[in-house]
Amino acid sequence: MTEKQTYDITRRTVLAGLGTVGVAAAGAGLGTTALFNDREGFVGNSLTAGRLDLQLDYKASYYGPSEEWEIIGQAPTEQQLIDQGLIDMAEGPMTWEERADLGFACDTEGFIDGEEIPVFELDDVKPGDCGEVTVSLHICDNPAYLWMRGSVYDDLDNGLTEPEAEVDDTPDVGELAENIDVTLWYDEDCSNTITEGAGTSDILVVQDISGSMEYDQYGGEISDGMGGTTTKLAVAKDAAGDFATIVFDETADTEIGVFTFGNEDYIGDDQAPGVVFGPSGVEADVQNAISSIQAVPEGVTGTALGLAVQEGDSYLSANARSGAQKIMILLTDGEQFESNVDELQAANDAKAGGTRIIVIDINDPGAGEPQLLKDMAGTAVNNPGDGDGTDYYNTSADDLAIVLPNIYQSIIESVVVGEVVFFEGTLAEFNDAASSGFKLEALPLLGQADEDDEYCFLPGTHCVAMKWCVPVEVGNEIQTDSVSFDLDFAAVQCRHNGENANPFDNGSSGSA
């Protein structure tokens, strides 16, 4: 931002709706039509403002009289998702990870986009009760800084009952806010629970280099997200390189290797241009290995997915450090073709041996073999159809250039460094810390080079979670007390914004 132009942050939405500005360049000529003449020009130029739109969805749960966690609110509702064809008729409630894996578009009906809604409306809270809300923040189209504000108000005593009067002599001051414990964390895998970091980990990127990743006749040519074209393999290499850069810039005890595959003749480095490398903790060597990745020769067909998992896991197990968690990132755009090694059996064998498999599936939602890839992903040995989407990521080829970097960022946060609690204390203390607004960190556990070095949230879905509990040891001092609180979020563009000023300084907000 500059001193000459300011931006007003509306409720959760920063929308540049400037329309189209046309700039026409007219040519000029002299002389008559009998003389040679020529006219050149650049005409029909147009500029269209981009969009930065922050939309929310959420799921709220309550642990109360039933002594079980129960869903008490969510948006969009499952019926709204069914009506829009995003899911089939559900046999039971979806897990939050399954909802996050849907890859909501920014025009999904049911998102919170400007309206203010209550998440919790409870009138009989007792010691031992808890609540949890996971908020999914959907950043549409452009990278953004994210800010959050927490405001506590109407902390009321509502008079004194006889038992309360024996322990409370302040009839005009409520005690509930100071007796509710609150925890907030970056829930990047949207699981409603805090995921610990992997600690020491050795990661093998198992990269599909079959013809459909590169050649136009097989669907390898895609949009680069900026009006041009690129290939799936080029995007995959760039994203893997950026992933390695961030990992090695920080303090995570992680090494990275590369293993490529096409058909059964192009597994690892059996034939050029196959690559087998690492895992290594030397960034330059890892980057060289990634940059050397090439597609199989044009005309070579087949995708040996099962054999790639089998051989990749064998290589990782032989070269991983003692005590390191083995992680395989399997990126593919195709179904198995011209190969006889059973994919699920190969994945189950790897997982039984301690390897965690993260699958990145480049296909339109529902296309290809998504259930098989979900069965292959994760750490659990699965029967066909058992995979619940844990460690499974999906993006269409059209969206790959935008979505794949976001997927790798999620892997960094949830696998390499884990999720981070960014506040623990009472609800009253949360108000003191957050009522003026504070910046959310895109990579919270990775130590930035200095305080001025910031990361943007990429377009896509990011989750923040809040859990509150009334400790069982709290007594009569909270009888009949009540409290209200708001959670507000704001997005501010990253581009040309070195200042990243607090958008809540002027009172603008959007309540969740």
matplotlib code that plots the C-alpha trace (Angstrom):
import matplotlib.pyplot as plt

x = [0.0, 1.1, 0.2, -1.8, -4.2, -5.9, -8.0, -11.2, -11.5, -15.2, -16.5, -14.3, -14.2, -11.7, -13.1, -11.6, -14.6, -13.1, -14.5, -12.6, -10.4, -9.8, -6.8, -6.8, -3.8, -4.7, -2.3, -1.7, -0.7, 0.0, -0.5, -3.1, -4.3, -2.2, 1.0, 2.4, 1.2, 1.1, -0.6, 0.3, -1.2, -1.8, -5.6, -8.2, -6.0, -7.9, -7.2, -9.4, -9.0, -8.3, -10.2, -9.4, -12.3, -12.3, -15.1, -15.6, -17.2, -17.2, -18.1, -19.0, -19.2, -20.3, -19.4, -22.2, -25.1, -24.8, -21.1, -20.3, -19.1, -22.1, -22.2, -24.3, -23.7, -22.0, -21.9, -22.4, -24.7, -24.4, -27.7, -26.4, -23.4, -25.7, -27.9, -24.9, -23.7, -20.5, -21.2, -23.6, -26.3, -24.3, -24.6, -23.5, -21.8, -18.7, -15.5, -14.0, -11.0, -13.5, -15.2, -11.8, -10.8, -13.9, -11.9, -14.7, -14.9, -15.3, -18.9, -20.0, -23.4, -23.5, -20.2, -20.2, -19.5, -20.5, -23.2, -22.7, -23.8, -23.5, -21.6, -22.4, -25.7, -25.7, -27.8, -27.0, -23.2, -21.7, -18.3, -16.8, -18.5, -16.4, -16.9, -14.8, -15.1, -12.9, -13.1, -12.0, -10.7, -11.1, -8.9, -10.2, -7.8, -4.9, -2.4, -3.3, -2.2, -4.7, -5.7, -7.9, -9.6, -11.2, -13.6, -15.3, -18.2, -21.3, -19.5, -22.5, -23.2, -27.0, -27.5, -26.5, -28.1, -27.8, -24.9, -23.1, -23.5, -21.5, -18.4, -19.0, -19.5, -19.4, -23.1, -22.3, -19.2, -19.4, -16.8, -17.5, -14.8, -12.1, -13.2, -13.3, -10.0, -9.3, -6.9, -6.5, -4.3, -3.5, -5.4, -3.9, -5.3, -8.7, -9.0, -10.4, -7.5, -3.9, -1.4, 2.1, 5.1, 6.9, 10.2, 13.0, 11.7, 13.1, 10.8, 10.9, 9.1, 7.9, 7.2, 5.2, 7.1, 4.8, 3.8, 0.5, 2.6, 4.4, 3.0, 0.1, -1.4, -1.7, -3.1, 0.2, -0.2, -2.1, -2.8, -0.1, -2.7, -1.5, -3.0, -0.3, 0.5, 2.9, 3.0, 2.0, 5.6, 7.0, 4.5, 5.3, 9.1, 8.6, 6.4, 8.8, 11.7, 9.8, 8.9, 12.6, 13.6, 11.3, 12.2, 15.9, 15.6, 14.3, 15.2, 13.1, 15.2, 14.1, 15.9, 14.4, 14.9, 13.6, 12.4, 10.8, 8.6, 6.8, 6.0, 7.7, 10.8, 11.2, 11.2, 13.7, 16.9, 16.6, 16.6, 17.4, 16.0, 15.0, 16.1, 16.9, 18.4, 18.8, 17.3, 19.7, 20.0, 22.1, 19.7, 21.8, 22.0, 18.2, 17.5, 19.8, 18.0, 14.6, 15.7, 17.0, 13.6, 12.4, 9.5, 9.9, 10.5, 7.5, 5.6, 6.4, 3.2, 2.2, 2.0, 3.4, 2.0, 2.1, 5.7, 6.7, 5.3, 7.0, 10.4, 10.2, 9.5, 12.3, 14.7, 13.5, 13.8, 17.3, 18.5, 16.5, 18.2, 17.9, 14.9, 13.6, 9.9, 9.7, 7.3, 6.5, 4.9, 3.4, 2.3, 0.5, -2.1, -3.0, -4.5, -2.2, -1.6, 0.5, 1.6, 0.7, 1.8, -1.2, -1.2, -3.1, -1.0, 2.2, 1.0, -0.2, 3.2, 4.9, 2.6, 3.0, 6.8, 6.4, 6.1, 3.6, 2.2, 0.9, -0.9, -1.4, -4.0, -4.1, -7.5, -10.9, -12.8, -14.3, -12.2, -9.5, -9.4, -9.8, -11.0, -8.0, -5.6, -7.4, -7.0, -3.3, -2.7, -2.0, -0.5, -3.3, -3.3, -6.7, -9.1, -10.6, -12.9, -11.7, -9.5, -11.1, -9.0, -6.3, -3.1, -4.9, -4.9, -6.7, -6.5, -7.7, -5.1, -6.6, -6.0, -2.7, -0.5, -2.4, -3.3, -0.2, 2.0, -0.8, -0.8, 2.9, 2.5, -0.1, 2.4, 5.0, 2.7, 1.1, 3.8, 7.2, 6.6, 3.2, 0.4, 0.9, -1.0, -0.9, -3.0, -3.6, -5.3, -8.7, -11.3, -10.7, -7.0, -7.8, -9.8, -6.8, -4.4, -6.7, -9.2, -7.1, -6.4, -3.3, -1.6, -2.0, 1.2, 1.2, 4.1, 3.9, 6.5, 9.1, 11.4, 11.5, 14.9, 13.9, 10.8, 10.3, 10.3, 6.6, 4.9, 1.6, -1.3, -1.8, -5.2, -7.0, -8.3, -6.7, -8.2, -8.0, -9.5, -10.7, -11.5, -13.0, -13.7, -15.1, -12.8, -14.6, -13.0, -14.9, -17.7, -20.7, -19.0, -20.2, -23.8, -26.2, -23.2, -23.1, -20.6, -20.5, -17.6, -16.8, -14.2, -13.4, -11.2, -9.8, -7.7, -5.4, -3.6, 0.1, 1.2, 2.6, 1.9, 5.2, 3.6, 0.8, -1.0, -3.5, -6.9, -8.7, -7.1, -10.0, -12.7, -13.4, -14.3, -16.2, -17.6, -17.6]
y = [0.0, 3.6, 6.9, 7.9, 5.0, 3.2, 0.1, -0.4, -3.9, -4.9, -7.9, -10.8, -9.6, -7.5, -7.4, -5.3, -4.8, -2.2, -3.7, -3.3, -0.4, -0.2, 1.6, 1.8, 2.9, 4.5, 4.5, 7.5, 7.9, 10.6, 10.8, 9.6, 6.1, 6.2, 6.1, 3.2, 3.3, 1.1, 1.3, -0.6, -0.5, -2.2, -2.1, -3.6, -3.5, -4.1, -4.4, -6.2, -5.9, -9.1, -10.4, -11.2, -12.7, -14.4, -16.9, -19.1, -22.5, -24.1, -27.1, -26.6, -29.4, -29.5, -31.9, -31.4, -33.3, -36.3, -36.7, -37.2, -34.8, -33.7, -31.5, -28.4, -26.4, -26.3, -24.3, -25.3, -28.0, -31.5, -31.0, -28.0, -30.0, -32.8, -30.3, -28.8, -32.3, -32.0, -35.2, -38.2, -39.0, -39.5, -42.6, -40.7, -37.4, -36.6, -36.1, -32.6, -34.0, -35.4, -32.0, -30.2, -32.7, -31.7, -28.7, -26.2, -23.7, -20.0, -20.0, -22.9, -22.0, -21.9, -20.2, -17.4, -14.3, -11.1, -12.3, -12.6, -15.8, -17.3, -20.5, -21.3, -20.4, -22.4, -21.6, -24.4, -24.7, -26.5, -27.4, -30.1, -28.9, -28.1, -26.8, -26.8, -25.0, -25.4, -22.5, -23.1, -19.9, -20.0, -17.5, -16.9, -16.1, -14.2, -14.7, -12.9, -12.0, -13.2, -11.4, -12.5, -10.7, -12.1, -9.9, -10.8, -8.7, -9.0, -10.9, -10.7, -12.0, -11.9, -11.5, -13.9, -17.2, -18.1, -20.6, -18.1, -15.4, -17.5, -17.4, -14.2, -10.7, -8.9, -9.0, -6.7, -8.5, -11.9, -14.6, -16.9, -15.4, -15.9, -19.5, -20.7, -22.2, -21.5, -23.1, -21.9, -23.6, -23.7, -26.9, -27.1, -30.6, -29.5, -32.5, -30.7, -32.1, -31.0, -33.0, -33.3, -32.7, -35.6, -34.9, -36.4, -37.4, -38.6, -37.8, -39.4, -37.6, -40.4, -38.4, -39.6, -38.9, -40.7, -39.1, -37.6, -35.4, -33.7, -34.2, -32.3, -35.3, -37.1, -34.2, -33.0, -29.4, -27.2, -23.6, -21.9, -19.9, -16.6, -16.8, -19.0, -22.7, -25.1, -28.8, -30.8, -32.0, -28.5, -27.4, -30.4, -29.7, -26.1, -27.0, -29.7, -27.2, -24.6, -27.2, -28.1, -24.5, -23.8, -27.1, -26.4, -22.7, -23.7, -25.9, -29.0, -32.2, -33.4, -34.9, -35.1, -37.6, -38.1, -41.3, -41.1, -43.6, -44.2, -47.7, -50.8, -50.1, -46.6, -47.3, -45.3, -44.9, -48.2, -46.2, -42.5, -40.0, -41.7, -40.2, -41.9, -39.7, -39.2, -38.6, -35.8, -32.8, -30.8, -28.4, -27.9, -31.6, -32.0, -29.1, -30.5, -33.8, -32.1, -30.0, -33.1, -34.7, -35.3, -37.1, -40.5, -40.3, -39.3, -42.3, -44.4, -45.4, -47.0, -46.1, -48.7, -47.2, -50.3, -51.2, -47.5, -47.7, -51.1, -50.1, -46.6, -47.9, -50.4, -47.7, -45.4, -48.1, -48.9, -45.2, -43.5, -42.5, -44.8, -43.5, -41.2, -41.3, -42.6, -40.5, -41.1, -38.2, -40.0, -37.6, -39.1, -38.1, -41.5, -44.9, -47.9, -49.0, -51.9, -53.1, -56.1, -55.1, -54.5, -50.9, -51.3, -54.4, -52.5, -49.5, -51.7, -53.5, -50.1, -48.8, -52.1, -51.4, -48.0, -45.7, -42.9, -42.4, -39.0, -39.1, -36.1, -37.1, -34.8, -35.5, -33.9, -34.6, -38.1, -39.0, -41.6, -43.9, -41.6, -44.3, -46.6, -43.7, -42.8, -46.5, -46.3, -43.0, -42.6, -45.0, -47.6, -50.9, -50.7, -53.0, -51.7, -48.8, -48.2, -45.2, -42.1, -39.4, -39.0, -37.9, -37.7, -34.5, -33.9, -31.2, -30.9, -30.4, -27.0, -25.8, -27.6, -24.5, -22.7, -25.6, -27.7, -25.1, -24.9, -28.7, -28.7, -25.9, -28.1, -31.0, -28.7, -27.6, -30.9, -33.4, -31.7, -29.3, -30.2, -27.9, -25.0, -23.8, -20.0, -19.2, -20.9, -19.1, -18.0, -16.4, -13.2, -13.4, -14.1, -10.9, -9.0, -10.6, -10.5, -7.7, -5.3, -8.0, -10.1, -11.5, -15.2, -16.9, -18.8, -21.0, -20.8, -23.3, -22.4, -19.8, -16.8, -15.3, -12.1, -10.4, -8.6, -11.8, -12.9, -15.6, -15.2, -17.6, -19.1, -19.3, -22.3, -23.6, -23.0, -24.0, -22.4, -24.2, -23.0, -25.2, -24.0, -25.9, -25.0, -26.9, -29.4, -27.7, -24.5, -24.0, -21.9, -18.6, -19.0, -19.9, -17.9, -16.0, -15.5, -14.2, -13.4, -13.4, -12.8, -14.2, -11.9, -12.6, -10.3, -10.8, -8.3, -8.6, -9.6, -8.0, -4.5, -4.7, -4.6, -2.9, -5.5, -3.1, -4.3, -4.1, -4.0, -0.7, 1.1, -1.1, -3.1, -6.7, -9.8, -11.9, -15.7]
z = [0.0, -0.6, 1.0, -2.1, -2.0, 0.8, 0.8, 2.8, 4.1, 4.1, 6.0, 5.0, 1.5, -0.4, -3.9, -6.7, -9.0, -11.3, -14.5, -17.8, -18.7, -22.5, -23.9, -27.7, -29.7, -33.0, -36.0, -38.3, -41.9, -44.5, -48.2, -50.7, -51.4, -54.6, -52.6, -50.7, -47.2, -44.1, -40.8, -37.6, -34.2, -30.9, -30.6, -28.3, -25.2, -22.0, -18.3, -15.9, -12.1, -10.3, -7.3, -3.7, -1.9, 1.5, 2.2, 5.2, 6.0, 9.4, 11.6, 15.2, 17.8, 21.4, 24.3, 26.8, 28.4, 26.1, 27.1, 23.4, 20.7, 18.6, 15.6, 16.4, 13.2, 9.9, 6.7, 3.9, 5.2, 3.7, 2.0, 0.3, -0.9, -2.2, -4.0, -5.8, -6.8, -4.8, -2.8, -3.2, -0.7, 2.5, 4.5, 7.6, 8.6, 6.6, 8.4, 8.3, 6.3, 3.7, 3.4, 3.0, 0.3, -1.8, -3.2, -2.9, -5.7, -4.7, -6.1, -3.8, -2.3, 1.5, 2.2, 4.7, 2.6, 4.2, 6.6, 10.4, 12.1, 15.5, 15.8, 19.4, 21.1, 24.4, 27.4, 29.9, 29.9, 32.9, 34.2, 32.0, 28.9, 25.8, 22.3, 19.1, 15.8, 12.8, 10.3, 6.7, 5.1, 1.4, -0.4, -3.9, -6.8, -5.3, -2.5, 0.7, 4.2, 6.8, 10.0, 12.9, 15.7, 18.9, 20.8, 24.1, 25.3, 27.5, 30.3, 32.6, 36.1, 35.6, 39.3, 42.1, 43.0, 46.7, 46.0, 43.9, 46.4, 48.9, 46.6, 44.6, 46.0, 42.6, 41.3, 38.4, 37.0, 35.2, 35.9, 32.9, 30.5, 33.1, 33.7, 30.1, 28.8, 25.1, 22.6, 19.1, 16.4, 12.7, 11.7, 8.2, 7.6, 8.8, 11.1, 14.2, 16.1, 16.6, 14.5, 15.8, 13.6, 12.0, 13.7, 11.8, 8.4, 5.1, 2.1, -1.3, -4.1, -6.4, -9.6, -12.6, -15.8, -18.2, -21.5, -20.2, -17.9, -20.8, -24.3, -25.7, -27.5, -24.2, -22.2, -20.8, -21.9, -19.4, -18.4, -16.4, -14.5, -16.1, -19.6, -21.1, -21.3, -19.6, -18.8, -15.8, -15.4, -15.5, -12.8, -10.7, -10.9, -10.0, -7.0, -5.8, -6.1, -4.1, -1.5, -1.1, -0.8, 2.1, 3.9, 3.7, 4.6, 8.0, 10.9, 10.2, 10.4, 6.9, 3.9, 0.4, -2.4, -5.9, -7.7, -11.2, -13.0, -16.3, -17.5, -16.2, -18.3, -16.8, -13.1, -11.2, -13.3, -15.1, -18.3, -19.2, -18.3, -15.1, -11.8, -8.4, -5.8, -2.0, 0.4, 1.1, 3.3, 0.8, -0.9, -4.0, -4.7, -4.2, -6.5, -9.2, -9.0, -9.3, -12.3, -14.1, -14.2, -17.7, -19.3, -21.0, -24.7, -26.8, -27.9, -24.8, -23.1, -19.8, -16.1, -13.7, -10.5, -8.4, -9.4, -8.7, -5.2, -4.6, -6.0, -4.5, -1.0, -1.3, -2.3, 0.5, 3.1, 2.0, 2.1, 4.9, 8.1, 11.1, 13.2, 10.5, 9.5, 5.9, 3.8, 0.1, -1.9, -4.9, -7.7, -10.6, -13.2, -14.6, -13.9, -14.0, -17.5, -18.9, -15.5, -13.4, -9.9, -7.7, -6.6, -3.3, -2.3, -3.0, -1.0, 1.9, 2.0, 2.2, 4.9, 6.9, 6.8, 8.3, 5.2, 5.1, 1.6, 0.5, -2.8, -5.1, -7.8, -10.9, -12.2, -12.4, -9.1, -9.5, -12.6, -12.7, -9.6, -6.6, -4.2, -5.1, -4.5, -1.2, -0.2, -1.0, 0.9, 4.6, 7.1, 7.6, 5.7, 3.8, 2.1, -1.1, -0.3, 3.2, 2.5, 4.1, 2.2, 4.8, 3.1, -0.3, -2.3, -5.6, -8.2, -11.8, -14.5, -15.3, -11.7, -11.2, -11.5, -8.8, -6.5, -6.4, -4.6, -2.0, -1.6, -1.0, 1.6, 3.4, 3.4, 4.9, 7.6, 8.5, 7.8, 8.1, 10.9, 12.3, 13.4, 15.8, 18.8, 18.6, 21.7, 25.1, 28.0, 29.2, 27.1, 28.9, 28.1, 24.5, 24.4, 25.8, 23.2, 20.1, 20.4, 18.3, 15.6, 15.0, 11.9, 11.1, 9.9, 6.7, 7.8, 11.6, 12.7, 10.1, 11.6, 9.2, 8.4, 10.3, 11.6, 8.3, 6.3, 5.8, 3.9, 2.0, 2.2, -1.3, -2.9, -1.6, 1.8, 5.1, 8.5, 11.9, 14.9, 18.4, 21.3, 24.6, 27.8, 31.2, 33.6, 35.9, 39.0, 38.3, 40.9, 41.8, 40.9, 37.2, 38.0, 35.6, 34.1, 30.4, 27.8, 24.1, 21.8, 18.1, 15.7, 12.8, 9.8, 7.1, 3.9, 2.4, -0.9, -0.8, -4.1, -3.7, 0.0, 1.9, 4.9, 5.6, 7.9, 10.4, 8.7, 12.0, 13.0, 11.3, 12.8, 9.6, 10.3, 9.2, 12.0, 11.8]

ax = plt.figure().add_subplot(projection="3d")
ax.plot(x, y, z, "-o")
ax.set_aspect("equal")
plt.show()
